[in-house]
Amino acid sequence: MQAAEIRTFLDTAARFAKKEIAPMVGTEGRDGRLEKLPALMDSAADIGLLASPDPKSAGYDYGVWGRASLSEGPGLSVGILQEVAASCAGVAACMHFAGLGAAELEQPAKAAKTVAVALFEDSWRLETAALNSPPPFCLRISHEENKIILTGEKSLAPAAPDCNGYVVYGSGNSGWERVFVPAGAAGLSIIDSGLRTGLAALKVASLNFDRVALAADYGLPGRDPSAFLRRLFLGIAAIAAGNADAAVCEAVAYAKDRYQGKTKIINHAAVQILLGDAASRVSAAKAHLAAVCEQDRDDASSLFRAAAAKLRVTLDCWQAVTDSLQTLGGYGYMEDYRLEKRLRDAMSLKVMAVRPDDLRMFCAGFKAGEGQ
Amino acid sequence: MTDKLSPAAASQQLGLIGKMLYDVELNTIWERDTRTLPWNFRWLRRKYRAFAQAEIAPLSLSADRDPHSFDVKPLFIKSGLKGFQTEFFVPPFGTGSFRMLSYSLLLPSILKAEEFCAACGGVGLSLLAHELGMAPLFISGSLKAIFGWMFPIYREIRRGEPSIAAFAITEPGAGSDVEETEGAAKANLNCRAKKVAGGWRISGRKCFISDGAVAKWVTLFAAEEGKGVESWTCYLLDKSMSGFSVGRSERKMGQRAADASELILEDVFVPDERVIGKPGAGWAINRNVLNYSRPVVGAIALGIARGAFESALAFCKQARLANKPLIEYQDVQLALADMLMKLTAMRAIAWHAAMHRYSFQAAGAMAKAFCGDASWEICNASMDLLGNHGFLQSNKAEKAARDARLCQIYEGTNQINRLAIFEGQLGSDF
């Protein structure tokens, strides 16, 4: 896709976000009118923003984490997620996790419209060694006659609300193995996480596999989770950046409009320091993200850069959102102005998937392994 | 081998005095800190904690999830009967400790705020806001207010009535303005009082008033028609007054159990005897109330952060990673240690503010701003530590973070509080 085409596509995403998503978020209710979400996701799929494993779908190539992202790089997907997150980080997260699922399937899975990926577990943490072979305690995938058997647990896998299947990573005889598991498979319990801080549009559930038995053709070509992780980290960082960028814009608009001591608050030093810091953090985060997308390859260095981007961008954007909220004082804390929703989403993005200290140690593992 | 080198084992090699000087007990910082207090305050601190754990903690998650179904009044009555809502004065007028007269007026409120808010920031605030509502009666220094209003309200509470007071200064167009002098001088005040025969007629709106919907009494500040904040006067209103109503109850990010409401005044007649202090003394009362309330907000922030730390600690002891409890990992210990160091620093600054016989602006502002910021950091670190579990409501860390965020905003934003440290003190060498 040429630069002009990319711009046009991103403009489409921005228009869709403003016209369709922003009204859904609105000002009523803690997280907007979530009952409208399924229809919204269908609209996103219709205009090609949402990737699908179905080659006939509009977003098969250029939707978020569509096939083109494998050959042309993650820039377009990251751009779409930023545009959508400017209106709602939760909806952007739904598109992100649906796209990640689609990218895992080499061909349309049986009766699966929207797929999520289940990798993480509470019993192990992500280390660089896990890229070569699954960690001990990982969910076990075994083969008995013509069946694939899954036994174990996956912790808090995020998914779009209409998710009807999971690509599950587990430990098999030959290292990492992947299996497509329909949501209704016998022996699979899907336990909803309950109320969460933010990203309320997402469905987050723990998965319990009690000897789930599937036909052999549910198995997918085995591979380590590097490519998935790269996309996962970049997408979360993109959503954080889009969310924070919009938060800063909203805080600036407020500061230009409101007075304290008969002076517009934008002219107060305290507010300028808050907003200047927030704007510079978001600017750096976006530049960081763009540079990582530019250098993205299917290699270990790219995974390191994506992990570092998730760590830094989500932290900086969380700080930018909380500073933006502070600009509004008491109004920022109230649901009406929606900055508190942005902050709750930013808090969630910072801790989700891999916690900050684990990411730091993961990044250190890469640096320690360089040159070996 | 390492067992023999542990401090407890190694200390056995010392003589009697050496053993006495070497404290190797398991860390119970709460208990050790308590022992540094005079015995009356030790007893109070334990009493506050017992009440908070028995009565407040069980309500925490449900009150946050569904604040509009939560009614603070039964809990207020219980805390009132325990003597926790009438502590500005010693017996026979109130239930305060005699020791506070010689040691610290503020310390009981600081201790109470930490314990209540460690159990729940929202429910804790709802119970603590009453003292803020009562403070102008005391701080005005008016014997008429103290004997005529404060003590009768205390009697109602001790009889088991939900005689809750709220403090109303914030207006829709004047939030930070009423927290600092320069802004106040130019403030666009909306709540106006007009002198009439036998009293005043007040019209206008107040917003974000803690306990505004549940309070029976409101200490409300209004400027005279056509005048600025120098005419601000404190009035004691009650909800039965004609023209006085409650508007919308705010939907907040955190501290959701604590009501924050809009108060609407439409030509409310307030008799002269309801003027607290002198007419025009409102600004002075307000500023000094803030001097005493800001350290308490610091302690609220401290309590919320302690609650977050305790939930993170419990999680790390219970959750296992590769067959080992999380707490055994050094990275987890590093994160918890950071949180604990900050908590201890917060408690030090809050207690330090209380050590002054009379609170003053810089002490109050420093305690409030430092603790507000540190609480937000600790609660977020607690969420970070829990990872994917950190943003689940059931683990309490995320609620603590949402609750903590308000401590950087109310009682003057932390920016306003930083400026308050220097306000009128540019000639000081500190």
Boltz contact constraints between the chains, C-beta under 6 A:
constraints:
  - contact:
      token1: [A, 156]
      token2: [B, 388]
      max_distance: 6.0
  - contact:
      token1: [A, 193]
      token2: [B, 392]
      max_distance: 6.0
  - contact:
      token1: [A, 194]
      token2: [B, 394]
      max_distance: 6.0
  - contact:
      token1: [A, 195]
      token2: [B, 393]
      max_distance: 6.0
  - contact:
      token1: [A, 196]
      token2: [B, 391]
      max_distance: 6.0
  - contact:
      token1: [A, 196]
      token2: [B, 392]
      max_distance: 6.0
  - contact:
      token1: [A, 197]
      token2: [B, 391]
      max_distance: 6.0
  - contact:
      token1: [A, 197]
      token2: [B, 398]
      max_distance: 6.0
  - contact:
      token1: [A, 260]
      token2: [B, 176]
      max_distance: 6.0
  - contact:
      token1: [A, 260]
      token2: [B, 177]
      max_distance: 6.0
  - contact:
      token1: [A, 260]
      token2: [B, 183]
      max_distance: 6.0
  - contact:
      token1: [A, 261]
      token2: [B, 177]
      max_distance: 6.0
  - contact:
      token1: [A, 261]
      token2: [B, 182]
      max_distance: 6.0
  - contact:
      token1: [A, 261]
      token2: [B, 183]
      max_distance: 6.0
  - contact:
      token1: [A, 261]
      token2: [B, 186]
      max_distance: 6.0
  - contact:
      token1: [A, 262]
      token2: [B, 186]
      max_distance: 6.0
  - contact:
      token1: [A, 270]
      token2: [B, 415]
      max_distance: 6.0
  - contact:
      token1: [A, 329]
      token2: [B, 175]
      max_distance: 6.0
  - contact:
      token1: [A, 329]
      token2: [B, 409]
      max_distance: 6.0
  - contact:
      token1: [A, 329]
      token2: [B, 413]
      max_distance: 6.0
  - contact:
      token1: [A, 330]
      token2: [B, 175]
      max_distance: 6.0
  - contact:
      token1: [A, 330]
      token2: [B, 208]
      max_distance: 6.0
  - contact:
      token1: [A, 330]
      token2: [B, 409]
      max_distance: 6.0
  - contact:
      token1: [A, 333]
      token2: [B, 252]
      max_distance: 6.0
  - contact:
      token1: [A, 333]
      token2: [B, 253]
      max_distance: 6.0
  - contact:
      token1: [A, 333]
      token2: [B, 406]
      max_distance: 6.0
  - contact:
      token1: [A, 333]
      token2: [B, 409]
      max_distance: 6.0
  - contact:
      token1: [A, 334]
      token2: [B, 250]
      max_distance: 6.0
  - contact:
      token1: [A, 334]
      token2: [B, 252]
      max_distance: 6.0
  - contact:
      token1: [A, 335]
      token2: [B, 251]
      max_distance: 6.0
  - contact:
      token1: [A, 340]
      token2: [B, 253]
      max_distance: 6.0
  - contact:
      token1: [A, 348]
      token2: [B, 391]
      max_distance: 6.0
  - contact:
      token1: [A, 351]
      token2: [B, 383]
      max_distance: 6.0
  - contact:
      token1: [A, 351]
      token2: [B, 384]
      max_distance: 6.0
  - contact:
      token1: [A, 351]
      token2: [B, 387]
      max_distance: 6.0
  - contact:
      token1: [A, 351]
      token2: [B, 390]
      max_distance: 6.0
  - contact:
      token1: [A, 351]
      token2: [B, 391]
      max_distance: 6.0
  - contact:
      token1: [A, 355]
      token2: [B, 384]
      max_distance: 6.0
  - contact:
      token1: [A, 355]
      token2: [B, 387]
      max_distance: 6.0
  - contact:
      token1: [A, 356]
      token2: [B, 384]
      max_distance: 6.0
  - contact:
      token1: [A, 357]
      token2: [B, 331]
      max_distance: 6.0
